[in-house]
Amino acid sequence: MRKRIVNNRVLDYSKFNTDMTGFVNDNKIQSPTNYLMVTSLRDKLTYIYRKENNQWSLIHKWSCTVGKPSTPTIKGVFNVGSKYESITSEGSTVFVKYATNITGEYYYHSILYRLSDGEVYDDRLGVAISHGCIRLATENAAWIYYNVPTGTTIIIN
């Protein structure tokens, strides 16, 4: 069994990519809200759970884009931070919508849009091409932005 200490707790990652609901419930993952977000970097999938009867129930499973090998997405346990309806980087020609902060400069956000005309620049999902952020379909990034509260636990592995 693959075990890792996270926040002074030993988590068993043996089910992480094969039975995500088993992983979150067997490990008794805690979140300060009734939501939990989990992303599998290997499978390029993001899972959204809601607490029901003291168990996590899967409510969404979405394809996502993760960091490329030279700019990987961070791994670990985090909490949802600030949210921005749209953001861009200084000097960039693109922007993203519905950005939800993971930590530092890492976000869950939409696909890329051109600053010049607002049209889609890159809508690829299910690949490792980002600078470390986790890209989602715009409607899924919006769902997180509007529904998942600040402080919600995030697990990325």
Secondary structure, 3 states (H helix, E strand, C coil): CCEEEECCEEEECCCCCCCHHHHHHHCCCCCCCCEEEEEECCCCEEEEEEEECCEEEEEEEEECEEECCCCCCCCEEEECCCEEEEECCCCCCEEEEEEEEEECCEEEECCEEECCCCCEEECCCCCEEECCCEECCHHHHHHHHHHCCCCCEEEEC
